[in-house]
Amino acid sequence: MTLRQKVSQGMLWEGGAMVAGRALSLVVTLLMARLLAPSSFGLVSIATLAINSLVFFQELGFGAALIYRQADVTKASQTAHWTIVVSSLALYAVAFAAAPLVAAFFRTPEVTSVLRVLALTIVISSLSRVPFSLLYKEMDFRKKVLPEFLASLGGNLVALGLVVAGAGVWGLVWGQVADSVLRTGLVYLVHPWRPRLEFDRRLFRQLFGYGKHVTASQVLIFGITNIDDLFVGRMLGDTALGHYGMAYRISNLPATNITRLVSRVTFPAFSVLQSERERMRQIYFEVVRYVSLLAVPIAVATVVFAHDFVYAVLNEQWAPAIVPMQWLAVYGLLRSVAANMGNVFQAGGKPQWLSGIAAWRLATMAVLLYPAIRLGGVVGVCVLSAAVALVDFFISGALSNRILEARMAAYGRLLAPLLLMAGLGGALGLGLTRGLMALGLWDVAALLAGGALMVAVYAGLLYWRDADLRRQVQRAVGYWRQRKPRTA
């Protein structure tokens, strides 16, 4: 199988499982949002923020180092595994001890017990880090998606069942723990790797030498993506953080998962093409194009339908999340399109660029968040996030183009037509939605009809304009017609 076929197949498997898993997660979250107060989600967000601030020190970049590494991978995997397990135990001890301090900082005593239980996922997940990294390296995405999807399914069902039974915030907590347990157990059923009592100091130094740059950038990126939660939770309280968290989750659900999908599939591929920049550039822009085909209409739909979605699917207690959701959709779109740039840095041997850009973003957010919240509350935070993401997009694009020998104009030629087509479809869809609501149709049905019209208009215009996509669709239709059994 060629590298291009591996990338395409990986995107198919990863994308299919991710769409199914995240759709299920979104449905469960929306159901629980009708049963729980925003403060419950805010409470879990605070605990998750504390845990995530530690998790980036769990792996020390060894997973990425294993994927990048070409020699002594088997021995290196054992060294990586025990390093991750030991670091995870230490991090759990830190989380357990620091839980009362976190609760005091956010003025929310309930955080202590929630954080101590939820932090168990750090230790549990450490056992599965290496086999998952090896599946990425081997680009065997078909095997990888099974434990991830089943774990997500099980965790969501546990959470929903407990919330319906009246467990409150603990339903959210134990759902995440169940997800982690299932994910760890199932990965060993699909991959033959097993840990052995082996540790090589020389390999540790080599893995750490590469991984420290990745870890530094991840820690900084975590700061960038979570410092807003810190300020909102501290200055505005857990209810405001619940509104903000829901707005972020809905508007960035596609962007977050597109970013994860692209990173998982393309980094191993780019690592293989370290010395073949022409092929790397071709694959890079091909992936950006396909990501944009999905990310642009999703972002536009979020902006257009946010108001009607919140009132039709959730309820009025979530109304303060509407405008933040719209601004964060812009932020999510920029994240999606730029998802590959960090992989270009790593595969191009420049992982330090990641940390440099991340340091700039973190410093900017740290300086401007306080005045943004004072001036605009949660909306001010979202406007700032979108503005910083836009500047970051141009900086990262310019640097990645130095490796790929490309031009920024390529992004404009790619995105402008998609924005126009999605905007037209969104305007027509919103008009239909509002018209059907005025006629007394059930709000959810009207929303679905408007969304369907937007999809139809966008897909039709895209099929008409994009000759390459049209050829691929026609080829796929012809293929399935040939496979279809003939009846006598």
N, C-alpha and C positions, 0 to 999 in steps of 0.2 A: 504494500500500500504506500503511495506517495505521501510526502509531507502535506501537500495541499489537501489530499483526501483525508488524512488524519485530522487536520484542522477542521475541515468541513464536517466530518463525522463527529468530532468532539463538540463542535458548536451545536450540532443536532441533538446529541445525547444530553449535553449539559443544559441546552436551552429548553428541551422538552421536559426534562425532570424539574428544572427550575420553574418553568411556567406552571406546571401542575402543583408543585410543592408550595410555591408562593401564592398561587390562587387559593389553595386550601387555607394557608396561613392567614391571608387577607380576610376570607370569609369568616373564619373562626374569630379573628380579632374584631371584626365588625359586630359579630353576634355578642361577644363579650363586652364590647363597648356599650351595648344597650342594657347590659346587666350590671355593669360596674361603673362607679363614678370616675371622672377624670383623675381624681387624686390617687386612685389605686394604680393606674398606669404611671402616674408621676412617681409613686413610691418605688415601683419596680425599675423605672428609668434611673432613679438615683442609685439604687443598688447596682444596676448594670453598668452605670457610669464608673463606679468605683472598681468593679471587677475588670472592666475593659481597660482601665488605666494600668492594671497589672499584667494583663494577658500578653501584651506586646513584649514583655520581658520573659515570657514563658519559653518561646521558641528560639530567641536570640538570633533569628534569621537563618537558623540551620535548615529549615524546610526549603527555603529558596536556594540555599547553598547546595543542597542535595540535588535539586533540579538542575542547577547550573553545572554541577560537577560532572566530569567525564571519566574519571579514573577512581578506582578503589571505592566504588559506590557501596558495595555490600558491607565492607568494614566501616565506612563512614556512617552508614545508617545505624549501626549499633551504638557508636559514639554519640550520634545525634539523639537517639532515643533516650539514653540514660541521662544525658544532659537536660533534656526537656522534662523528664520525670522529676529529677531532683529540683530543678528550678520551680516546677509547679507546686511541689510540696512546700517549698519556702514561701512562694507567693500566697498559698492558702493560709499559712501561718500569719503572714502580714495582714491579709484581709480579715481574718478572725480577730486579731488584736486591734485593728484600726476601725472596726465596725462602729463602736461607740463614738469615736471621734467624727466619723462621717455623719452619723446621726445628729451629733451636736452641731456640726457645721451647717447642715441643712435644716436644723431645728425640727427634726422629724424623728422622734424616738423609735418609731416602728421599724426604721431602717436597719437597726442593729441585728435583729433576728433574721430578717429577710436577707440581708447581705451575707450572714454567716452560712445560711443554707445554700443560697445561690452560688456562693464561691466554691462549693463542692464540684461544680462543673469544670473548674480549672484543673483539678487533679484528674477527674474522669477523662477529660478530653486529651490530656497529655499522652495517654496510652495509645491513641489513634493517630497522632500527628505524623509519625514516620510512614506507616503504611499508606496514608492518604497522599503524602508527598511523593512516594514512589509511584502511586497510580498516576499522579500528574506527570511525573517524569516520563513514564512509559506511554503517556497519552492514551491510557486505557479508560476512557471516560464511560464506556458502557458499564464496566464493573463498578466504577466509583459512584454512579448516581443511585444505585440500589440502596446502599445503607443510608445515604443522605435523604432520599425521598421517604423511605420507611420510617426513619427516625423522626422526620418532620411530621409525618402523618400520626405516629404514635404520640409524640409530644403535644401536638395540637389537640388530639382527642382527649388526652389526660387533662389538659388545661381546661377545655370546654366542659368536660364532665364534672370536674371539681367546682368550677364556677357555677354551673347550673345547680349543683348540690348545695351551694351556699358557702363554699370555702373562701370566697372573696379573693383577696390579693394572693393568697397561698395557692390558688389554682394556677395563676400565672407562674409562680415560682416553681412548683413541682412539675409543671409542664415542661419547663426548660431543663430541669434535672433529668426527666424521663427521656427527652430528646438526646441529651448527652450520653446517657447510658446506652441507649439503643444504637446510636451512631458508632460508639466505640466497639460494642460487641459485634455488630454486623460487618464492620470493615474487615475483621479477621476471617470472616466466612468467604470473602471474595478475593482476598490477597494472601499468597502463601508466606509472606514475610513473618518471621517470629523473632522476638527479642532474645538475645543471648547475653551472658555476662561478659561482655567485651567492651573495652574502652582504650582508645589510642590517643595519647596526648598530642602526637604530631598531627593527626587528623583533626583533633579538636581545635588546634591553633589555626589550621587551614580553613576549617568551616567558620570559625569565629572571625577570621580575617575578612572573609567575604560577607558573612551575615551581619557583622556589626554595622555596616552601612545601611543594610536593609532595615535592621532594627531601629537605628537612629531615625530613618525616614518614617517608619511606621509609628514610632512614638510621637514624632512631631505631627504626623497626619492625624493621629488620634487626638492630639491636643487641638488641632484645627477643627476637627469635626465634632468635638465634645466640649470645648471650652464654652460654647454657647449654652449647652445644657447646664454647665456649672453656674454661669452667671444668671440664667433664667431661674433655676431652682433656688439659688441663694437670694436673689433680689425680688423675685415675684412669687415664689412658693410652689408647692407641688401641684396645685390645680392648674396654674399657668404652664408648668412644665408638662403636665398631661396633655393640655391643648397643643402645645408646641410639638411634643413627641408624636402625637397622632397626625398632625399636619405633615411632619417630616416623614413619618412612616408611609403614609399614603402617597404623597407627592414624589418621594424618592424610592418607593418600592421598586419600580421598574429600573431606575437609574442604578440603585445599589446592586441589583441582581445582574443587570447588564454589565456593570463594571466587574463584578465577581466572575461572571461567565467569561468575559473577554480575557481577564487576567489569567484565569486558570488554563485556558486553552492556548493562548498565544505566547505566554512566557516560555513554556517548553519549546514551542516551535521556533521562536526567535533565538533561543539559546543554541539550537542546532544550526541556525543561519548566522552565527556570529561573524563570519568572514564573507558572507554573501549579501552585501548591502542592497543590491538591486532586487533580489528576490524578497528580502525583508521589507523593502519599501512597497513592493507590489502587494504583498500579503497584508501589510499594515493598512494601506488605504482601502483595500478591499474589505477588510474587517470594519474599518471606520464607516464605510458606506453602508454596510448591512446593519450596523448598530444604529446609524442615523435614520435608516428607514423605519425603525421601530421607535427610537427615542423621541424623535421630533413630534410625531402625531400624539404620542402619549403625553408629552409635556404640554402641547397645545390643548389637548382634551382636558387635562387637569385644570388649566387656567380657565377654560371656557365653562366647564361643568361643575366647578368646585362648589359653588353656592347651592345648586340644585341637588348635588350629590349629598352634601352634609344634611340638608333638611329632609331629603327623601329616604336616605339609608340609615343615617344616625338619628339625631334629634337635636332640639334647640340648645341643649347644654354644650354641644360641640360647635356652636356658631362662631365663637372667637377663633376657631382654627381655619376659617375660610380664607381670609386674606393671606395669612402665613403660608397656607397650602399653595396658593397661586405664585407667590414669590419663590418659594422653595422648588416649584416645578422648573423655573428658569435655572436655578442652581443645579437641579438634577440633570437637566439636559446637558449643561456644560460638563458635568462629571461624566456622563455617558460617552460623549464624543471624545473626551480626553482620556478615557479609560486605558488606552493602549500606550500612552506616552511614557508612563513609568516603566512599563515592560521594555520599551525601546532603550531607556537609560540603562536598565539592568543588563539586558542582552548585549548592549553596545559597550559594556565594560565601564559604565559611568554611574554606578549606584550612588555615588556621593552627590550627584546632582539632585537626587530625590530629597536628600536631607537639606540641601541648600534652599531649594524652593519651599519645602515644608517649613523651614525656620522663618522664612520671610512671611509666609501666610500666618503662621502662629503669632508672630510679633505684631502683625497688622491687626489681627482679630483681638489680641489681648489689649491693645491700645484703644481700639475703637468700640469695643463691645459695651463698655460702661456708658459712654455718651449715647450710643445707639439705643440702649434700653431706656435710658432716662428720657430721650426724645420721642421714641416710638414704641416702647414696650416690646412685645413679642414680634410685632411687624417690623420694628426697627432692626431687630436681629436678623430677620429674614432678608431684608433689603441689603444689609451689610454683607451677608453670606453670598448673595447673588453677585454683588459688585466685586468682591474679592475673588470669587470663582472666575469671573470674566477676565480679570487681569491675569490671574494664574494661567488661564487657558492660553493666552498669547505668549506668556513667558515659556511655558512648557512646550508649546508648539514650536517656538523658535529654536529651542534647544534640541528637541527631537528631530527637527528638520536638518540640524547640523550633522546628525548621525545618518539620517536617511537621504540627505542631499535633496530635500524637497522644498516647497514654497508654501507660505501661509495662504496664498490665493486659492490653493486647492480646496481648502475647507470652505471658503466662501462659495465656490462654484458647486460644491456638494450640498451645502445646507440651505442656501437661498431658495431654490425651487421647492424643496421639501417643506419649508416653512410656509410658503405661499399656498401650496396644495393643502396642507393640513389646516391652515387658517381658513381657507374657503370651506373645507368640509366641516370645520368646527362651527363656523357662522351659520351654515345651513342646518346643522344638527341642533344647535341651540334654538334656532327659530322654530324648528319642529317641536322640540321639547316644550318650549313655553306655550306654543299654540295648543298642543294636546292637553297641557295642564289647565289652560284657560277653558277648555271644553269639558273639564271635569274628569279626565282620565286619571287613573291611579298614578301618583308621582313616579314610582319606581318604573312602571311600564313606559311612561312618557320619557323618562331618562334613558331607558334602554333603546327606545325607538330613535331618539336623537343621536345616541352613540352609534347605533347601527348605520344611520344615514351618513354620519361623518366617516365611518370606516369605508362605506361603499364609495363615497365620493373620492376620498383619498386614494383608495386602492385602484379605482378606475382611472384617475388622472395619472397615477404612478405607472400603471400598466401601459397607458397610452404614450407616456413620455420616455420611459426607461426601456430602451431596446434590449439591453442585456438582460434585464429582469424578465422581459417578455419572452426572450428566447429560452431562458431557463424554465419558465412556467410551461411553455409549449413543449419543451423537452420532457419535463416531468409528466405532463398529461399524456404524451405519446408513450412514455415508458409504462405508465399504469394501464393504459389501454392494451398494450401488448401483453401485459401480465394477466389481464382479466380473462378468466376462463370462458370459452365460448360454449353456449348452450346449443344443443342439437335442434 
